[in-house]
Amino acid sequence: GSILIKAVAGSAGLRILGMGFGLLVGVQLARGLGAEGYGIYGMAMSIIALLMVPTEFGLPQLVVRETAANATRKNWGKVRGVIAWSRKVSVVSWLLVSSVGVLVLAIGAQHVGPDLAIALLTGLAMIPLVALGKVRGAVLRGLSHVVKGQVPEVLLRPGIQSALLLAMAAMAIPLTPALAMGLGVASAGFALIVAALLLRRALPTVARDVKIEVDASSWRSSCVPMAMTEAMRVLQGHLAMLMLGLIATVSSVGIFKVATAVSVVVALPTAILISVVAPSISSLFVSGDRVRLQKLLTWSSIAMTSGALLLSLPFFLSAPFLIKLVFGNDFVDAATPLRIMCAGAVLTATAGTAGTLLNMTGNERQVRRASMEALISLVVILPILIIQFGATGAA
């Protein structure tokens, strides 16, 4: 209990700071690029996010599970093995994905548009940096350094990007979607360096000299359903934005992206608790302590739902005023989509840690099945609602 309370408190403070930087980056980009430029950047980021899925290959969740389980068993050879194996998989996947991406852009650049094409080419460099950084953060969380494991991705990445955007504005350098993407690449590189240094210090001395043990076939069989689930989750998150870009206007993509960025606030309790309880679920399951595992699941679900309800109230009551105050008049139409997303975040919180529990206990195929059913439903209804209601339909 005390370990989890400290981890939740530390994660909450970290996530709040990171969320603040994330919102600040959103405001800086929205004001610097305008609705159309922000829409182009949003589409580019959605495509890059989809390309990150095969590079990550479900590795962060697998690494948390395997690190926590093998650290409990004192099997440090497998801990080092999963680090080395995941690094190799990430790099090879990125080379394949980048080659295909460059080829597609070379063939169809005239259909994409120069601004989007340059932003996408720049964003390809971000993919391995983010993937390798997430793996190192996952190892840290698996070693019970829950807060340290989140610092590079949650806090440093948006914080450095915000500082770089501020520097561009101070030097009066005009912001473009490609430049904004380049600043994101730089911040991801800095976060990766810090994550590597933190992991080097966190690994026990005994783990540094043991023989590496790699269980590639077993890890690969677990990664495939996890990667498919992650692909469907990311696609669900970005499909609406991509379809808006195809069916509606680019400015509607910018409006939708603002609503998405703000709705992250309501999802904060769920994100915090999932990152904290994942390694504990794996450890308690391996040790066979079902009583404490059940208590952990019950209280985390209650905390998720209560937190989401509390944080959604200001947006239900005053979304137009808050959006106008922070983002400007161009984005007031994001109020209704934001309210819909807040309701969705509350409903998601009521499901608790079900998906994480399944992934951490070797039942990742059940998560894949549920994700597939959700994605199929989304593909069917999205075009109809976007044609009818635009960004509100997408939400």
C-alpha positions as CSV (number, residue, x, y, z in Angstrom):
1,G,0.0,0.0,0.0
2,S,2.7,2.5,1.0
3,I,4.7,1.7,-2.2
4,L,1.7,2.3,-4.4
5,I,0.7,5.5,-2.6
6,K,4.2,6.9,-3.1
7,A,4.2,5.8,-6.7
8,V,0.7,7.3,-7.4
9,A,1.6,10.5,-5.7
10,G,4.9,10.8,-7.6
11,S,3.3,9.8,-10.9
12,A,0.4,12.3,-10.3
13,G,2.8,15.2,-9.8
14,L,4.9,14.1,-12.8
15,R,1.9,13.6,-15.0
16,I,0.4,17.0,-14.0
17,L,3.6,18.7,-14.9
18,G,3.9,16.8,-18.1
19,M,0.2,17.5,-19.0
20,G,0.8,21.2,-18.3
21,F,3.8,21.1,-20.8
22,G,1.7,19.1,-23.2
23,L,-1.1,21.6,-23.2
24,L,1.4,24.4,-23.5
25,V,2.9,22.8,-26.5
26,G,-0.6,22.5,-28.0
27,V,-1.3,26.2,-27.4
28,Q,2.1,27.2,-28.8
29,L,1.5,25.1,-31.9
30,A,-2.1,26.2,-32.4
31,R,-1.2,29.9,-32.1
32,G,2.0,29.6,-34.1
33,L,0.6,27.5,-37.0
34,G,-3.1,28.6,-37.1
35,A,-6.0,26.2,-37.7
36,E,-4.8,25.0,-41.1
37,G,-1.1,24.6,-40.2
38,Y,-2.1,22.8,-37.0
39,G,-4.3,20.5,-39.0
40,I,-1.4,19.6,-41.2
41,Y,0.8,19.0,-38.2
42,G,-2.0,16.9,-36.6
43,M,-2.3,14.7,-39.6
44,A,1.4,14.2,-39.9
45,M,1.6,13.3,-36.2
46,S,-1.3,10.8,-36.6
47,I,0.5,9.0,-39.4
48,I,3.8,9.0,-37.5
49,A,2.0,7.6,-34.5
50,L,0.7,4.7,-36.6
51,L,4.2,4.1,-38.0
52,M,5.5,3.8,-34.5
53,V,3.3,0.8,-33.7
54,P,5.4,-1.8,-35.7
55,T,8.6,-0.2,-34.3
56,E,7.4,-0.5,-30.7
57,F,5.9,-3.9,-31.6
58,G,4.1,-4.2,-28.2
59,L,7.5,-4.0,-26.5
60,P,6.8,-1.5,-23.6
61,Q,4.1,-3.7,-22.1
62,L,6.1,-6.9,-22.6
63,V,9.2,-5.3,-21.1
64,V,7.3,-4.2,-18.0
65,R,5.9,-7.6,-17.5
66,E,9.1,-9.6,-18.1
67,T,11.2,-7.2,-16.1
68,A,8.9,-7.2,-13.1
69,A,8.4,-11.0,-13.2
70,N,12.2,-11.8,-13.6
71,A,13.3,-9.2,-11.1
72,T,10.9,-11.0,-8.6
73,R,12.6,-14.3,-9.4
74,K,16.1,-12.7,-9.3
75,N,16.7,-13.8,-12.9
76,W,18.8,-10.9,-14.0
77,G,20.0,-12.7,-17.2
78,K,16.5,-12.5,-18.6
79,V,16.1,-8.9,-17.6
80,R,19.2,-7.9,-19.6
81,G,18.1,-10.3,-22.4
82,V,14.7,-8.5,-22.8
83,I,16.5,-5.1,-22.9
84,A,18.9,-6.3,-25.6
85,W,16.3,-8.1,-27.6
86,S,13.8,-5.3,-27.6
87,R,16.4,-2.8,-28.7
88,K,17.3,-5.0,-31.7
89,V,13.6,-5.4,-32.7
90,S,13.0,-1.7,-32.5
91,V,15.9,-0.7,-34.7
92,V,15.2,-3.4,-37.4
93,S,11.5,-2.5,-37.4
94,W,12.3,1.2,-37.8
95,L,14.6,0.6,-40.8
96,L,11.8,-1.4,-42.5
97,V,9.1,1.1,-41.7
98,S,11.2,4.1,-42.8
99,S,12.2,2.5,-46.1
100,V,8.6,1.8,-46.9
101,G,7.6,5.4,-45.8
102,V,10.2,7.1,-47.9
103,L,9.2,4.9,-50.9
104,V,5.5,5.8,-50.6
105,L,6.2,9.5,-50.2
106,A,8.5,9.4,-53.3
107,I,5.8,7.8,-55.4
108,G,2.8,9.8,-54.1
109,A,4.3,13.1,-53.0
110,Q,2.1,15.0,-55.5
111,H,-1.0,13.7,-53.8
112,V,0.1,14.4,-50.3
113,G,1.2,18.1,-50.6
114,P,4.6,19.5,-49.9
115,D,4.0,20.7,-46.3
116,L,2.6,17.4,-45.2
117,A,5.3,15.4,-47.1
118,I,8.2,17.4,-45.5
119,A,6.6,17.1,-42.0
120,L,6.3,13.3,-42.5
121,L,9.9,12.9,-43.7
122,T,11.1,14.8,-40.7
123,G,8.9,12.8,-38.3
124,L,10.4,9.5,-39.5
125,A,13.5,10.3,-37.4
126,M,11.3,10.6,-34.3
127,I,10.1,6.9,-34.5
128,P,13.2,5.0,-33.2
129,L,13.9,7.7,-30.6
130,V,10.5,7.4,-29.0
131,A,10.5,3.6,-29.3
132,L,13.8,3.1,-27.6
133,G,13.0,5.7,-24.9
134,K,9.7,3.9,-24.1
135,V,11.5,0.5,-23.7
136,R,14.0,2.0,-21.3
137,G,11.2,3.6,-19.3
138,A,9.4,0.3,-19.3
139,V,12.5,-1.4,-17.8
140,L,12.6,1.2,-15.1
141,R,9.0,0.7,-14.2
142,G,9.5,-3.0,-14.1
143,L,12.3,-2.5,-11.6
144,S,9.8,-0.6,-9.4
145,H,11.3,2.8,-10.4
146,V,7.8,3.9,-11.5
147,V,8.3,7.6,-11.3
148,K,11.8,7.6,-12.9
149,G,10.5,5.4,-15.7
150,Q,8.0,8.1,-16.7
151,V,10.2,11.2,-16.4
152,P,11.8,11.2,-19.9
153,E,8.6,10.5,-21.9
154,V,6.0,12.3,-19.7
155,L,7.9,15.3,-18.5
156,L,11.1,15.9,-20.5
157,R,9.8,15.4,-24.0
158,P,7.0,18.0,-23.9
159,G,9.1,20.2,-21.7
160,I,12.0,20.4,-24.1
161,Q,9.7,20.8,-27.1
162,S,7.9,23.7,-25.3
163,A,11.2,25.4,-24.5
164,L,12.3,25.0,-28.2
165,L,9.0,26.5,-29.4
166,L,9.5,29.4,-27.0
167,A,13.0,30.0,-28.4
168,M,11.7,30.0,-32.0
169,A,9.1,32.6,-31.0
170,A,11.7,34.7,-29.2
171,M,13.9,34.7,-32.4
172,A,10.8,35.5,-34.5
173,I,11.4,32.4,-36.6
174,P,8.1,31.6,-38.5
175,L,6.7,28.2,-37.4
176,T,5.9,25.6,-40.1
177,P,4.6,22.0,-39.6
178,A,8.0,20.6,-40.7
179,L,9.9,22.9,-38.2
180,A,7.4,21.9,-35.4
181,M,8.0,18.3,-36.2
182,G,11.8,18.8,-36.2
183,L,11.6,20.3,-32.7
184,G,9.6,17.2,-31.6
185,V,12.5,15.0,-33.0
186,A,15.0,17.0,-31.0
187,S,13.0,16.7,-27.7
188,A,12.6,12.9,-28.3
189,G,16.4,12.5,-28.7
190,F,17.0,14.3,-25.4
191,A,14.5,12.2,-23.6
192,L,16.1,9.0,-24.9
193,I,19.5,10.1,-23.6
194,V,18.1,10.8,-20.1
195,A,16.2,7.5,-20.1
196,A,19.4,5.6,-20.9
197,L,21.3,7.3,-18.1
198,L,18.6,6.6,-15.6
199,L,18.4,3.0,-16.5
200,R,22.2,2.6,-16.3
201,R,22.1,3.9,-12.7
202,A,19.0,1.8,-11.7
203,L,20.2,-1.6,-12.8
204,P,21.5,-3.6,-9.8
205,T,25.3,-4.2,-9.9
206,V,24.6,-8.0,-9.9
207,A,22.7,-7.6,-13.2
208,R,25.5,-5.9,-15.1
209,D,27.8,-8.9,-15.2
210,V,25.4,-11.8,-15.7
211,K,25.1,-13.7,-18.9
212,I,22.3,-12.5,-21.2
213,E,19.4,-14.9,-21.6
214,V,17.1,-14.4,-24.6
215,D,13.8,-16.2,-24.9
216,A,13.0,-14.8,-28.4
217,S,10.3,-17.3,-29.4
218,S,8.3,-16.8,-26.2
219,W,8.7,-13.0,-26.3
220,R,7.8,-12.8,-29.9
221,S,4.6,-14.9,-29.4
222,S,3.5,-12.4,-26.7
223,C,4.6,-9.3,-28.6
224,V,2.5,-10.1,-31.7
225,P,-1.0,-9.9,-30.0
226,M,0.3,-7.0,-27.9
227,A,1.5,-5.2,-31.0
228,M,-1.8,-5.9,-32.8
229,T,-3.7,-4.5,-29.8
230,E,-1.5,-1.5,-29.6
231,A,-1.9,-0.9,-33.4
232,M,-5.7,-1.0,-33.0
233,R,-5.6,1.3,-30.0
234,V,-3.4,3.8,-31.8
235,L,-5.6,3.5,-35.0
236,Q,-8.7,4.1,-32.9
237,G,-7.0,7.2,-31.5
238,H,-6.0,8.7,-34.8
239,L,-8.5,7.2,-37.3
240,A,-10.9,10.0,-36.6
241,M,-8.3,12.7,-37.4
242,L,-7.2,11.0,-40.6
243,M,-10.8,10.5,-41.8
244,L,-11.5,14.2,-41.0
245,G,-8.5,15.1,-43.2
246,L,-9.9,13.0,-46.0
247,I,-13.6,13.8,-45.7
248,A,-13.8,17.2,-44.1
249,T,-11.5,20.3,-44.0
250,V,-8.0,20.6,-42.7
251,S,-9.2,23.3,-40.2
252,S,-11.7,20.7,-38.7
253,V,-8.6,18.5,-38.0
254,G,-7.1,21.4,-36.1
255,I,-10.3,21.9,-34.1
256,F,-10.5,18.1,-33.4
257,K,-6.8,18.0,-32.3
258,V,-7.4,20.8,-29.8
259,A,-10.3,18.9,-28.3
260,T,-8.2,15.8,-28.1
261,A,-5.3,17.6,-26.5
262,V,-7.6,19.1,-23.8
263,S,-9.4,15.8,-23.1
264,V,-6.1,14.3,-22.0
265,V,-6.7,16.1,-18.7
266,V,-9.7,14.0,-18.0
267,A,-7.8,10.8,-18.9
268,L,-5.0,11.7,-16.5
269,P,-6.1,9.5,-13.5
270,T,-6.5,6.5,-15.7
271,A,-3.1,7.0,-17.3
272,I,-1.4,7.5,-13.9
273,L,-2.9,4.4,-12.3
274,I,-2.3,2.1,-15.2
275,S,1.4,3.0,-15.3
276,V,1.7,2.5,-11.6
277,V,-0.2,-0.8,-11.1
278,A,1.1,-2.6,-14.2
279,P,4.3,-3.9,-12.6
280,S,2.5,-4.6,-9.3
281,I,-0.1,-6.7,-11.2
282,S,2.7,-8.8,-12.8
283,S,4.6,-9.3,-9.5
284,L,1.4,-10.2,-7.5
285,F,0.3,-12.6,-10.2
286,V,3.7,-14.4,-10.3
287,S,3.8,-14.7,-6.5
288,G,0.2,-16.0,-6.4
289,D,-1.1,-13.3,-4.1
290,R,-4.6,-13.1,-5.4
291,V,-6.1,-11.3,-2.4
292,R,-3.9,-8.3,-2.7
293,L,-4.2,-8.4,-6.5
294,Q,-8.0,-8.1,-6.1
295,K,-7.7,-5.2,-3.7
296,L,-5.4,-3.4,-6.0
297,L,-7.8,-3.8,-9.0
298,T,-10.8,-2.7,-7.0
299,W,-9.3,0.5,-5.5
300,S,-7.6,1.5,-8.7
301,S,-10.9,1.3,-10.6
302,I,-12.6,3.4,-8.0
303,A,-9.8,6.0,-8.2
304,M,-9.9,6.1,-12.0
305,T,-13.6,6.7,-12.2
306,S,-13.7,9.3,-9.4
307,G,-10.8,11.2,-10.8
308,A,-12.2,11.3,-14.4
309,L,-15.6,12.6,-13.2
310,L,-14.0,15.3,-11.1
311,L,-11.7,16.6,-13.8
312,S,-14.4,16.5,-16.5
313,L,-16.8,18.9,-14.6
314,P,-15.1,22.2,-15.7
315,F,-15.3,21.2,-19.3
316,F,-18.9,20.1,-19.1
317,L,-19.7,23.5,-17.6
318,S,-17.5,26.0,-19.3
319,A,-15.8,24.4,-22.4
320,P,-16.3,27.3,-24.8
321,F,-15.0,29.9,-22.4
322,L,-11.9,27.9,-21.5
323,I,-11.0,27.1,-25.1
324,K,-11.4,30.7,-26.2
325,L,-9.3,31.9,-23.3
326,V,-6.4,29.4,-24.0
327,F,-6.4,28.7,-27.7
328,G,-8.2,31.7,-29.2
329,N,-11.4,32.4,-31.2
330,D,-10.4,30.1,-34.1
331,F,-10.9,27.0,-31.9
332,V,-14.2,27.7,-30.0
333,D,-15.9,25.1,-32.1
334,A,-13.9,22.4,-30.3
335,A,-16.2,22.8,-27.2
336,T,-18.8,20.2,-28.2
337,P,-16.2,17.6,-29.4
338,L,-14.4,18.2,-26.1
339,R,-17.5,17.5,-24.0
340,I,-18.1,14.3,-26.0
341,M,-14.5,13.1,-25.4
342,C,-14.8,13.9,-21.7
343,A,-17.8,11.6,-21.5
344,G,-15.9,8.9,-23.3
345,A,-12.9,9.3,-20.9
346,V,-15.3,8.8,-17.9
347,L,-16.8,5.6,-19.5
348,T,-13.3,4.3,-20.2
349,A,-12.3,4.9,-16.5
350,T,-15.2,2.7,-15.3
351,A,-13.6,-0.3,-17.1
352,G,-10.7,0.0,-14.6
353,T,-7.4,-1.9,-15.4
354,A,-9.1,-4.8,-17.2
355,G,-6.9,-4.6,-20.3
356,T,-3.7,-4.1,-18.3
357,L,-4.6,-7.0,-16.1
358,L,-5.0,-9.3,-19.1
359,N,-1.7,-8.1,-20.7
360,M,0.2,-8.5,-17.5
361,T,-1.1,-12.1,-16.8
362,G,-0.5,-13.6,-20.3
363,N,-4.0,-13.1,-21.7
364,E,-3.1,-10.5,-24.3
365,R,-5.1,-12.4,-27.0
366,Q,-8.3,-11.5,-25.2
367,V,-7.4,-7.8,-25.4
368,R,-6.6,-8.1,-29.1
369,R,-10.0,-9.6,-29.7
370,A,-11.9,-6.8,-27.9
371,S,-9.8,-4.2,-29.6
372,M,-10.6,-5.7,-33.0
373,E,-14.3,-5.5,-32.3
374,A,-14.0,-1.9,-31.2
375,L,-12.0,-0.9,-34.2
376,I,-14.5,-2.5,-36.7
377,S,-17.3,-0.6,-35.0
378,L,-15.4,2.6,-35.3
379,V,-14.6,2.1,-39.0
380,V,-18.3,1.6,-39.7
381,I,-19.7,4.6,-37.9
382,L,-16.9,7.2,-38.4
383,P,-17.5,8.1,-42.0
384,I,-21.3,8.4,-41.5
385,L,-20.9,10.7,-38.4
386,I,-18.1,12.8,-39.9
387,I,-20.1,13.5,-43.1
388,Q,-23.1,14.5,-41.0
389,F,-21.5,16.4,-38.1
390,G,-17.8,17.1,-38.9
391,A,-15.4,17.2,-35.9
392,T,-18.4,16.7,-33.5
393,G,-19.2,13.5,-35.4
394,A,-15.6,12.3,-35.1
395,A,-15.7,12.9,-31.4
